[in-house]
């Protein structure tokens, strides 16, 4: 994209190249990783390889200057964890995806619900938001919609966003892409790294 006669970086994504205005700066970017608490029978739905992918990508973008925030989200319909929770339900270090710059907790499905996430992003002046983690069709998707409502430019990394029901992935992506990407764009962590991290 050309802005003011200069070529600005955008990455391959659908339904448009991201960010839409071509104004990318790693100092404006935050990776938000949602770690949804799950019932025991759901804990095996993500492999160690998947966890390693998230961790490695988080390390890559942090080294490039991004902020990494991991948010423990709770869904009482799945876990039985009440909306108003306390520290005993917070994810332990062994359950976290990343060694994030900041670990916080949400009391709902989306990462903004009753959490300091918006304040964290505003204080650090991060308006470009990448999203990944568990679960794609619940916490990742809901957080993306909330971030978009707050005026943030969002992209979901579908290769490191994991579904409770793998068959719902196609529909989850379609809901983001509908109407020209009203909630943001969809891409991969690989495309982001190649475009913005030179790797």
URHU-V359648 format. One record per run of one state. SS is the DSSP state (alpha for helix, beta for strand, coil for the rest). FROM is the first residue (numbers start at 1). TO is the last residue. Records with the same first field share a line. If there is no record, write none. Layout:
SS=FROM-TO ; FROM-TO
//
This chain:
coil=1-1 ; 4-5 ; 8-10 ; 12-13 ; 15-17 ; 19-25 ; 37-39 ; 46-47 ; 64-66 ; 74-75 ; 80-86 ; 90-92 ; 96-101 ; 106-116 ; 124-127 ; 135-135 ; 150-152 ; 163-165 ; 182-184 ; 188-188 ; 197-199
beta=2-3 ; 6-7 ; 11-11 ; 14-14 ; 18-18 ; 29-36 ; 67-73 ; 102-105 ; 128-134 ; 153-162 ; 185-187
alpha=26-28 ; 40-45 ; 48-63 ; 76-79 ; 87-89 ; 93-95 ; 117-123 ; 136-149 ; 166-181 ; 189-196
//
